Amino acid sequence: MTRSRTAMLAALALVAGASGTAFAAQSAGSGTAAVPCTVDYQVQNDWGSGFTAAVTVTNNGAATSGWSLGWTFAGSQKVTNSWNAKVGQSGAAVTATNESYNGTLATGGSASFGFQGTYSGSNAVPATFTLNGVTCNVDGGGSTDPDPTDPPDPTDPPEQGERVNNPYDGAKVYVNPEWSAKAAAEPGGDRIADQPTGVWLDRIAAIEGVNGGMGLRDHLDEALTQKGSGELAIQLVIYNLPGRDCSALASNGELGPTEIDRYKTEYIDPIAEILGDPKYAGLRIVTTVEIDSLPNLVTNVSGRPTATPNCDVMKANGNYQKGVGYALNKLGAIGNVYNYVDAGHHGWLGWDSNFGPSAEMFKTAATTEGATVDDVHGFIVNTANYSALKEENFKITDSVNGTSVRQSKWVDWNQYTDELSYAQAMRAKLVSLGFDQNLGMLIDTSRNGWGGTARPAGPGPQTSVDAYVDGGRYDRRIHLGNWCNQSGAGLGERPQASPAAGIDAYVWMKPPGESDGASKEIPNDEGKGFDRMCDPTYEGNARNGNSPSGALADAPISGHWFSAQFQELMKNAYPPLS
């Protein structure tokens, strides 16, 4: 469907007056020439004296290897910082030029960037843009009313539905019948078999169902049944990036480092097509997008003692950012999908050298391949990990005999001691970078309870800072870097909505009882390798301070049922199971 220039500009003026979102003219009406370029300028956040904006420019002319987008503010707006473009300003005139990595614009190609600014008075949306000196959105005029001879195209997608602020509020959450049956078959498992867990789409075949199991449509159909006349959220884990999990062999995937096109066309596109089926429009579909990917590009690359060659490859080819951006763009276009991007955990990203750069990396991915920050509903932390929700026996500000808790061997100069404080801090950082001020966080509590007889009842002795921390900490891992099938772990807080400020929900995204990786090499057709961090005899590496792995013995490959672990999780649950 097309509209005349003046009709679209009239709509633009109305939106500008509300300091909202402006979509500039897309193409010419019947009998007019196509515009040389189009601009989508969106005011994302506006707090009265400042704002953030996202801009996407699409080149409809000849391909170019560099671009410069210009516009003139109608008011007092001043750009203070920017991302994914170099933005300069002289008076009211603004020029945004490409970075080295996004300069190429093919015919029909787009580039996206964002900026933050200040203003007083009104914050009108610019009326005119130029790309490399050529005026965009000019098509020869037309009526100020929609063209009555240009009816809506029946193939146009429906308008995006209005999302709720928190998809978990007032909603049941989907219970995966396959996981539920395995849990119920375990002695004592019926106590938790009705809990909601994530559905992992960890390979292309999972979309249709593996070995006769449920596929994506099967789960969505079952979700409709469970929904009844109320609201229901279903949790999906999008997990199949090319060169997946470059630092942990146990969770490697089926796609090679360069197979970004297969990821798009054989994995994300089919998922988006299914989720976009109007049949499922009444579901709240929560996606956890690509766990353990983006943080690796900060912590496990050259220049760090934790570097791996595979992570260097993925940083160089950019396919993690491209894949995440593509997934966010495609899935975010579906009105009832809520994208939550994985943001690691405090024991990975809580240090100053990791925290800020990781947030910036999340922003880069969220503005790549046509995605914008509006495609991100929130972030999830501690996915499939074990970090304690709240350490109540010591605080980051405590000291013992003049020595800060941060200097203890366990905390090791981290800024955070637990997942709740980390999640709330990461949320604040992401909002400051331009993500929505209503951004919601999820915390995976499926295996971070650390109850049982080993759970401390109070602080440790103040004989030394290490004795104080080690004696009081709930998280009983040998080292914060240990991640595979941890001995002594227990079920954590049960899934619940809106449990704390800025937190949309505690979730069990990792289904309890599903292995993190095999404790010895097991041949398989799932692309999953053997990682020594899953070997209970392993004495460690730089990523876990050269400490023993703490892994359980006799574990199957990742994602397969691990009965011994399930029993241990129930035994050590906190709050305890009744």
Salt bridges, closest charged atoms under 4 A:
GLU99 OE1 - LYS86 NZ 3.07
GLU178 OE1 - HIS219 NE2 3.84
ASP202 OD1 - ARG203 NE 3.65
ASP202 OD2 - LYS528 NZ 3.15
ASP221 OD1 - LYS279 NZ 2.97
GLU231 OE1 - ARG284 NE 3.57
GLU259 OE2 - ARG262 NH1 3.27
GLU266 OE2 - ARG262 NE 3.05
ASP277 OD2 - ARG217 NH1 3.00
GLU369 OE1 - LYS264 NZ 2.97
ASP398 OD1 - LYS395 NZ 3.27
GLU419 OE2 - HIS346 ND1 2.70
ASP470 OD1 - ARG473 NE 3.00
ASP475 OD2 - ARG477 NH2 2.71
ASP516 OD1 - ARG447 NH2 2.78
ASP516 OD1 - LYS510 NZ 3.71
GLU526 OE2 - ARG203 NH2 3.42
GLU526 OE1 - LYS528 NZ 2.78
GLU526 OE2 - HIS560 NE2 2.82
ASP535 OD2 - ARG532 NE 3.08
